[in-house]
Amino acid sequence: MAIVVTLLIAFILSNAPEHEVLFFIIMILIYTSAFLLHLKFVVGKTEWKVDNEGVTITWIKKIPFANYKDLHLPWTHIKNIQRRVSRREHSINIFLSNGAVIKYYHNEMVRKDDVEDFLNTIDYYCE
């Protein structure tokens, strides 16, 4: 959406070189707004606790319009935990013994945290 609006404004102002500064300011406002809206409506925050009993996932900041609940998964219900690490994102897939799969994504774009310690702990318990 932000790209469409930016291109529309660029098309309107393209014949007027004196509006280059205005165009630049509008572009910055559009992209900043899109980023902040993404953080507000798409990004949730969870706290994970891993111990001998299982994995507990508590929602600290829920995703708006989604009905996610806190979750406790005993190790007897967890068949496998698979993780994929890319340059900027971690994907954590929890395969349950009933065949269901729970997927979580961690993006390091906004804040650094102790995700590496968490992933090492998961590896320890899954061995």
C-alpha positions as CSV (number, residue, x, y, z in Angstrom):
1,M,0.0,0.0,0.0
2,A,2.8,2.4,0.9
3,I,4.5,1.7,-2.4
4,V,1.4,2.5,-4.4
5,V,0.8,5.8,-2.5
6,T,4.5,6.7,-3.0
7,L,4.4,6.0,-6.7
8,L,1.2,8.0,-7.1
9,I,2.7,11.0,-5.3
10,A,5.9,10.5,-7.4
11,F,3.8,10.6,-10.6
12,I,1.9,13.7,-9.5
13,L,5.1,15.6,-8.5
14,S,7.4,14.3,-11.2
15,N,6.9,17.3,-13.4
16,A,7.7,19.8,-10.7
17,P,11.4,19.7,-9.6
18,E,10.8,22.3,-6.9
19,H,8.8,19.7,-5.0
20,E,11.6,17.2,-4.6
21,V,12.1,18.0,-0.9
22,L,8.4,17.7,-0.2
23,F,8.3,14.4,-2.1
24,F,11.3,13.1,0.0
25,I,9.5,14.1,3.3
26,I,6.3,12.5,2.2
27,M,8.1,9.3,1.3
28,I,9.8,9.2,4.7
29,L,6.5,9.7,6.5
30,I,4.8,7.0,4.5
31,Y,7.5,4.4,5.1
32,T,7.8,5.3,8.8
33,S,4.0,5.0,9.2
34,A,4.0,1.6,7.4
35,F,6.8,0.3,9.6
36,L,5.0,1.5,12.8
37,L,1.7,0.0,11.7
38,H,3.5,-3.3,11.0
39,L,4.9,-3.3,14.5
40,K,1.5,-2.4,16.0
41,F,-0.7,-4.9,14.1
42,V,1.5,-7.7,13.0
43,V,4.2,-8.2,15.6
44,G,3.5,-10.0,18.9
45,K,5.8,-10.7,21.8
46,T,6.0,-13.9,23.7
47,E,8.0,-15.1,26.7
48,W,9.2,-18.8,26.6
49,K,10.0,-20.9,29.6
50,V,11.7,-24.2,29.1
51,D,12.2,-26.6,32.0
52,N,12.0,-30.3,32.8
53,E,8.2,-30.2,32.6
54,G,7.9,-28.8,29.1
55,V,7.6,-25.5,27.2
56,T,5.4,-22.6,28.5
57,I,4.6,-19.8,26.0
58,T,3.2,-16.6,27.5
59,W,1.9,-13.7,25.3
60,I,3.3,-10.4,26.6
61,K,2.0,-8.4,23.6
62,K,-0.8,-10.1,21.7
63,I,-1.4,-9.6,18.0
64,P,-4.5,-7.5,17.5
65,F,-7.6,-9.3,16.2
66,A,-6.0,-12.7,16.9
67,N,-7.2,-15.0,19.7
68,Y,-4.0,-16.6,20.8
69,K,-3.8,-18.0,24.3
70,D,-0.9,-18.8,26.6
71,L,0.3,-22.3,26.1
72,H,1.9,-25.0,28.2
73,L,3.2,-28.0,26.3
74,P,4.5,-31.0,28.4
75,W,7.4,-32.9,26.8
76,T,5.1,-35.9,26.4
77,H,3.0,-33.9,23.9
78,I,6.0,-32.6,21.9
79,K,7.2,-35.0,19.2
80,N,9.9,-32.7,17.7
81,I,11.0,-29.1,17.7
82,Q,12.6,-28.0,14.4
83,R,14.3,-24.7,13.9
84,R,15.5,-22.9,10.9
85,V,17.8,-20.0,11.1
86,S,18.3,-17.5,8.3
87,R,20.2,-14.2,8.3
88,R,17.5,-12.1,10.0
89,E,14.8,-14.6,11.1
90,H,14.4,-17.8,13.2
91,S,11.5,-20.2,12.5
92,I,10.5,-22.5,15.3
93,N,8.2,-25.4,14.4
94,I,6.8,-27.5,17.3
95,F,5.5,-30.8,16.1
96,L,3.0,-32.3,18.6
97,S,2.3,-36.0,19.1
98,N,-1.3,-35.5,17.8
99,G,0.0,-34.3,14.4
100,A,-0.5,-30.6,14.9
101,V,2.3,-28.1,14.2
102,I,2.8,-24.8,16.0
103,K,4.9,-22.2,14.2
104,Y,6.6,-19.2,15.6
105,Y,8.8,-16.7,13.9
106,H,11.5,-14.5,15.5
107,N,12.8,-11.5,13.7
108,E,15.8,-9.6,15.0
109,M,14.9,-6.4,13.2
110,V,13.6,-4.5,16.2
111,R,15.4,-5.8,19.2
112,K,18.1,-8.1,20.2
113,D,17.3,-10.7,22.9
114,D,18.5,-14.0,24.2
115,V,17.1,-16.1,21.4
116,E,20.4,-17.9,20.9
117,D,20.3,-19.1,24.6
118,F,16.7,-20.2,24.1
119,L,17.6,-22.2,20.9
120,N,20.5,-23.9,22.7
121,T,18.2,-24.8,25.6
122,I,15.6,-26.3,23.2
123,D,18.4,-28.3,21.5
124,Y,19.5,-29.6,24.9
125,Y,16.0,-30.8,25.9
126,C,15.2,-32.3,22.5
127,E,18.3,-34.5,22.4
